[in-house]
Amino acid sequence: MDKLTKILDSFDQPKTKNKSKRKWREIEQLKEKFELERELKLYEDSLEYMLDEV
C-alpha cells in the first residue's frame, strides 16, 4: 500500500507545480497590465497638459 501511495503522490506533484506556474504567470500578466495602465495614464496627463498650453 505504501508504494501505491508514493506512486499516486508522484502523479499529483507535477499538477501542483503547473498550477503554481500558471498562477505566477497570471500574476505577472496582471502586474504588466497595471504597469502599462499607469504608464498610459502618465502620457495621457502629459498630453492634456500640452494641449492646454496650445
C-alpha positions in Angstrom: 0.0 0.0 0.0 2.8 2.4 0.8 4.3 2.0 -2.7 1.0 2.7 -4.3 0.6 5.9 -2.2 4.0 7.1 -3.3 3.3 6.5 -6.9 -0.1 8.3 -6.7 1.5 11.2 -4.9 4.2 11.5 -7.6 1.4 12.0 -10.2 -0.1 14.8 -8.1 3.1 16.8 -7.7 3.6 17.9 -11.3 0.0 19.2 -11.5 0.6 21.3 -8.4 3.8 22.7 -10.0 2.0 23.5 -13.2 -0.9 25.2 -11.4 1.6 27.2 -9.4 3.5 28.3 -12.5 0.2 29.2 -14.2 -0.8 31.3 -11.2 2.6 33.1 -11.2 2.2 33.8 -15.0 -1.2 35.3 -14.3 0.2 37.4 -11.6 3.0 38.6 -13.8 0.5 39.4 -16.6 -1.6 41.4 -14.1 1.5 43.3 -12.9 2.4 44.1 -16.5 -1.2 45.3 -17.3 -1.3 47.6 -14.3 2.2 49.0 -15.1 1.1 49.7 -18.7 -2.1 51.4 -17.5 -0.1 53.5 -15.1 2.3 54.5 -17.9 -0.5 55.3 -20.3 -2.1 57.4 -17.6 1.1 59.4 -17.3 1.3 60.0 -21.0 -2.4 60.9 -21.1 -1.9 63.5 -18.4 1.2 65.0 -20.2 -0.7 65.2 -23.5 -3.6 67.0 -21.8 -1.1 69.4 -20.3 0.4 70.0 -23.7 -3.0 70.6 -25.3 -3.9 73.1 -22.5 -0.8 75.1 -23.4 -1.7 75.3 -27.0 
